[in-house]
Amino acid sequence: MNTLAAAAGGHDLRLLGATVLAIALIVVLITKLKLHPFLALILSSGVLGLVAGMPVDKLIKSFSNGVGSTVASVGVLIALGAMLGKLLADSGGAEQIVDTIISRSGPKLLPWAMALVAALIGLPMFFEIGLVMLIPVVLLVSRRSGQPLLLLGIPALAGLSVLHGLVPPHPGPLAAAGALNANVGITLAFGVLIAIPTVIIAGPLFGRLAARLVPDARAPEHLIPESVGDTAENTRRPSFFATVGTVLLPVVLMMGKALADILLDKENQLRRVLDFIGDPLVALLAAVLVGMVTLGRAAGFTRGRMSSTLADSLGPIAGILLIVGAGGGFKQTLVDAGVGDVITELATGANFSPLLLGWLVAVAIRLATGSATVATVSAAGIVAPLAATLDPAHSALLVLAIGAGSLFFSHVNDAGFWLVKEYFGMSVGQTVKSWSIMETVISVVAILLILPLGALL
């Protein structure tokens, strides 16, 4: 009996050692050798399986199945989200939101207006795209209003970052929801609930402190646009309400499904309808089709222009899709090797909160690799077996806990860090005191909201 226990203990240690080695390899390959995360995840999955003692044929099949299931469940959603974001950008809808909200905001409300603009634009857009779109607006509004750059910049960055980490259809939350078999509608509902106070605290409120910590932040002159608005190419823009309605359509449909699943019986006809139209695939497809009319046609797009806009949206997401897919393969290798079961047993035996564990694992990977997406998909794979014991509400909260951890303290190994540094004309130290601390505030505030919510449910 003792021999069997010792053998089991030795096997568990081997699996944990394989996991630590694989994560360390991801870190070294990405940060030291500058290898693309897609290749780093493939190589680390192989090392994990071999060290864990998996047969080579099972290892390859496990990784391939993980990639396939992840891309199948998440890839189409990411592509549809990219199409909606591209329609919003090219039609002038994003600028319409910006102009309308800012024109109706007084000086004191400008930081709050910037957070609102970022949150609305951030719903369908990836972080980097939203950042590139919003930065010229922030710079121009700061110059015209005479307000400190970071007083307006931090709320905009917070709005984008929180949506990126916590709210589907962004790649991280979608990938984590897929890995944990969490209901996307419930995840979206809780994500918005957590996002609102998090954006307020990390955005307008922390922005006041950041403006005092870095009072001399000055954007490079060549980055400040002369104006934001209509261009010679496109003088027609969709209306504000049509634009906002299109952006919020998938959110409303997915939330409707989540509420129907909670409040209505399975045989209820209304629930069946809401379950169909609120499925993430259907909701995002509907938003893209509606957006072709309310955004594209309203901006005067020809059929050719519409086609090229939708086609152009897919190129930039290729890298994200590959990383998310390889992360799914890494996750499945972890699961099939038995690593997740060992971590589940340890967490259960130590009476450790799955939500806190998911957050801590994501924090560690984020600090090491700098990639929020890598942190999310890797952490989701490690704690995936824990989700099997959770109800739908707590599975959704585990997705959010991992997403919150993936945003912790962005520093020099994160591309976002350098984007913000250059756009705002700051030194490395100033970027740490503003952007890095803001990301940490987001992560900590979010988990402090998630944990008590989990305890109440």
N, C-alpha and C positions, 0 to 999 in steps of 0.2 A: 504493500500500500504506500509506504514511504517512498519506495523507488518510483512508483507511478507519479506521485506528487512532485518529486524532485525533477522527473523528466518533463512534466507539464510546466513546472516553473522555469526550467531551462529553455523550453520552447518559447514561452512567453517573453523571456528576456531577449532571446534571439530576434523575435518579431519586433520588439521595441527598439532594439539596437539597429535593426534594418531600417526602421522608420526614421530614427535620428540620423542615420548615415545618408538616407535618401534626401531628407530635407536639407542637411548640410551640403550635399552635393548640388542641390538646386541653388542654394545661396552662393556657393563658390562659382558655379558656372555662369550665373547671371551677373553677379557683382564683380568678380575678379577677372573672369575670362570674357565677359561681355557677350556671352552666347545668348541667342534669342530664347525667351522663355519656352517657346514651343519645343525646341530641341532639348533644352534643359529638363523639361518634364518627361520627355520620351526616355532620355538616358537615365534619369533618376528612377523612373518606373522599372526599367530593366534591372538596375542595381538592387532596388528594393526586392523585386521578385526573386532574383538569384540568391541574395543573402538570406532571404526568408526561407529558401529551400523549395521554391515552386519549380515544377518541371517546366522546361523551356516552352513546350507546346502550350501548356496551360497559361503560362505567363503572356505569351503573344496573344492568345485568344482572349484572355482577360482584358488586356489593354485595348485590343481592337473593339471588343464589345463595349467597353466604357466610352471610347471615342464615339462610336456609332450611336449609342443611346443618348449621349449628351448632345451631340450635334442634331440628332433627330428631334429632341425635345426642346432644345434651346436655340439652335441655329436659325430656324425659320423665324422665330420671334425676334431675334436680334436683327435679322435682315429687314423685317417689316418695320421695326422701330427706327432703323436707319433711313428707310424710305420716307417715313413720316417726318423725321427730323430734316431731311434734305428738302422736302416740299415746303416745310416751314421756313427754312433759310432762303431758298431760291425765290420763293413767291413774294418775299418781303413781309410775310406774316410775323416773323420774329421782331422785325423793326417796328411793325405796327403795334405790337404789344409794348415794346420799349417806349415808343413815342407817346402812346396814350397814357400809360401809367405815370411816366415822369412828368408829362405836361400838367397833370392834375395833382402833383405833389408839391407841397411847400418845402422850403429848405430843411425844416426839422424832420419832415417825413421822407426825405430822399434816401437815407440808409434803408428804411423799411421798404421803400419802393424798389430799391435795387435787389433786396432779398426776394421780394415777390416776383419781380421780372425773372430773376435767375431760377426760381422754383418752377415757374410756368414753362420757361424755355427748357429747363433741365428735365422735365418729364419725359419727352420723347428723344432727347438728344444725349449722345455720349459726352462725357465730361470734357474731353479735349476739344470737341467741336463747339460745345457751348461756351467754353472758355475763350476760344479764338473769336467767337461772335460777340461775346459780352465785353471783353476787355476794351475795345475801342469806345464802346458806349460809356464805360466807367471813366475812362480817361477824359473823354469830351465833357461829360457831366461835371466831373471834378473841376476842370478848367473853367467852365462857364459859371458854376455856382460858387467857386472859390473855397469849397470845402476840402479838407484833407483827403488825399487820395485813398488812404486805407480806411477812412471812415465810410467811404462808399464801396471800396473794393472788397473788403472783408465780408460784408453781407452778401455780395454777389457770389463770391467764392464759396461761402458757406451754403448758400442755396443750391448751387451746382453740386457740391461735394456730397451733401446729405442725400440728395435725390439719387446720385450716382451709387452710393453705398447701400441705401436702404430700400429703395422703391423700384419694383419691376415697372417697365420692361428693360431696365439696365442689365447688362450681361452678368455682373456679379450676383445680385439677388436672384436672377432667373436660374443661373447655374447652381447656386446653393439650394434653391427650392427643388430643382430637379434631382439633385443628389440626395436630398433628405425626404423626397416624396411629399413635400409640403404643398398645401393648397395655395396657388398663386394669388387667388382673390383675397383670401384671408391674410396672406403676407402683405399684399398691397394695402389692405385696410389698416392693418397694424403699422405698416411702414409709414403711411401718411400720418397716422396718429402720433407716432414717435417723432416723425420728421418736423412737425410744426413747432413744438417747443424747442427742439434741438436747433433748428435754423434761427429762431429768435435769440437764443442764448449765445450761440457761436457766431451769429451774424451781427445784427445791429448792436447788441449789448457788448459783445467782445470787441466789436469794431471800434467803439469809443476808446477802449484800453489800448488796442493796437495802434490807433492814431497817436496816442500819447507815447507809446513805447518807441515808435518809429515816426517821429514828426516830420522828418525831412525826406520821406519817400517822394521821389519825383520821377514821373514817367519820361523816357527818352522822347525828345521833341518829334522825331521822325515817326513815332508810333501814334501820335495824337492826330486823329482825322480832322479834317476841316468841318465836316458835317456828318450826321448820321441820318439816313432817311432815303428818299427816293434817289434812284440813279438814272443816268441817261438811258440805260438799257431797259429799265423797268419802272415806268412812272405809275403803273396801276398796282394797287396792293389790295389784298383781301381786308374786309372790315375787322375791327377789333373783336367783336362778339363772335363772328364766324370763325376767326382764328382760335380764340380761347375755347369755343365749343368743340372744335375739331381736336384740339390737344387733349381736352378733358374727356372726350367720348370713350376711349378705351378704359380710362380710370373708372368712369361711371358704370360701364357695362361689367367690368370685373368685380367692382364692389357690390353691384346688384346681385351677381352670382353668389358672392360670399354671404351676403345677408339672407338670400333665399335658402342657402344650405343650412343656415343656423335656424331660421324662423319657420320654414315650411316643410311639410312632409315630403318624402321622396316621390310619392305618387301624385303630388299636386301638379296640375298642368302648367301653372305659372312658373313653378320652380323648374320644370323641364325646359321651358322656353328660356328662362334666365340662365340656366346652366349651359345652354347651347350658345346664346349670344354673348355670355360672359366668359366663355372659354378664352384664354389669352390669345390663341391663334385666331379665333373668329373676331374677337374685339379689336385686335390690331389690324387685321385685314379690313374690317369695316372702316376703321379710322383712316387707313390709307386710301381706300376707295372714295370715302367722303371727302378726304383732303384733296384728291385730284380735282374735285369740283369746287369746293369752298376755298381752296388755296390756289391750286394751279389754274383753273379756268378763270377765277376771279382776278388773277394777275395777268390774264391774257395769254397764257401758254398755248402754243400750238401743239398738235399731237406729237410732232417731232421733239419739241422742247420738253414736253412732259416725259416722253420716253427716255430722253437723254438724262433728265434730272433723276429719274428713278434708277437708271443704270449706273450713273455716277455715284449713287449712294452706297453701292455695294463694295466698290474697291477698297475704301478705307477700313472696312470692318473685317477684311480677310484675316489680318493678323490676330484680331480679337477672337474670331471664330476658331482659329487654329489653337490659340492658347487655351480657350475654354474647352475645346475638344480634347486636347492633350491632358488638361486638368481632370476631365472626366475619366480618361484612361488611367491616370495616376490614382484617382479615387477608387476605381474598380479593382485595380491591382492591390491596393490597401485592403479592400474588403475581402477579396478572394484569398489573399494570403493569411487572413485571420487577424490582422492588426486591430481592426475595429472592435472585434469581440474582446480582445485583451483590454483595450482602453475602456470599453463598456464595463467589464468586470471590475477594473480598478476604480473607475468613477463611482460605480454602484457600491462597491465595498467601502470606499472612503466617504460615501454619502455626499459626493461633490455635485454641485449644480451643473447640469448639462449646458445651461445657458452661459454660465461663467466659464466653463471649460472651453466651449466653442469660441468665446471672445478671446480668452488667453492664447489659445492656439493660433488664431488669426492674427493677434497682435505680434506674436513672436515671428511669424512668417513675414508679416508686413515689414517689421523692423529690419529683418534680414535681407529680403529681396527687393523691397521698395514698390512692389506691384500689388495694388489692391485686388486685382483680378486673380493673380496667382495665390494670394493669401486666402481669398474666399474659396476658390475651388479646392485648394489643398486642405484647408481646415474642414470644409464640408465633408471631404472624403474621410478624414481621420475620425470625425465624430458621427458619421452617418449611422452606424449601428445604434447609437443612442436614440436616434429619432424614431426607430421602430417601436420603442416603448412609450412614445409620447402621443398625446392626442393632437388633433389638427391645429388647435390654437397654439400649443407649446412647440410644435414643429415649426410653425410660422415664426414664432418668437426666436427659435434657435437660428433660423435663417438671418433674422435681423441682428442677433447677437454677433454672429460671424461677420456680417456686413459692417457692423460698428467697429469690430476689432480690426478689420482690414483697412480702416481709415486712420489708425493711430499713428501719430508723429511722423508725417512725411518728412524725409530728409534728403541728403545728397544722392541717394541711390534711386530716387523717384523722379521720373521725367517731369511730373507735375511741378515739383519743387523748382526746377530750372526754368520752366515756362513762366511761373509766377515771378521769380527773381528777375528775369529779363524784362518782362512786360512792365513791371512796376519800378524798374531801375533801382533795385535794392542790392545790398551786399549779401553775402551768405549769412552773416550774423543777423542782419535785419530780417531776412526771409525766415530764419528760424524763429525769431521773436514774434513774427506775425503769422505767416502761413502755417508753419509747423505746429505752433501752439494752438492755432485755430483747429487744425485737424485733430489734435489731441482732445481739445474741448468737445468737439463733435463726438468722438469715440466714447469718451467718459460719460458725457451727459446722456448719450443714447443708451448705454448699458445700465446706467443708474435709473433710467426710466423703464427699461425692459425687465430688469430683475423684479421689482415690486409688482409689475403688471403680471409677470409669470406666477408670482406668489398668490395673487388675487384670483387668478383663473383656475 
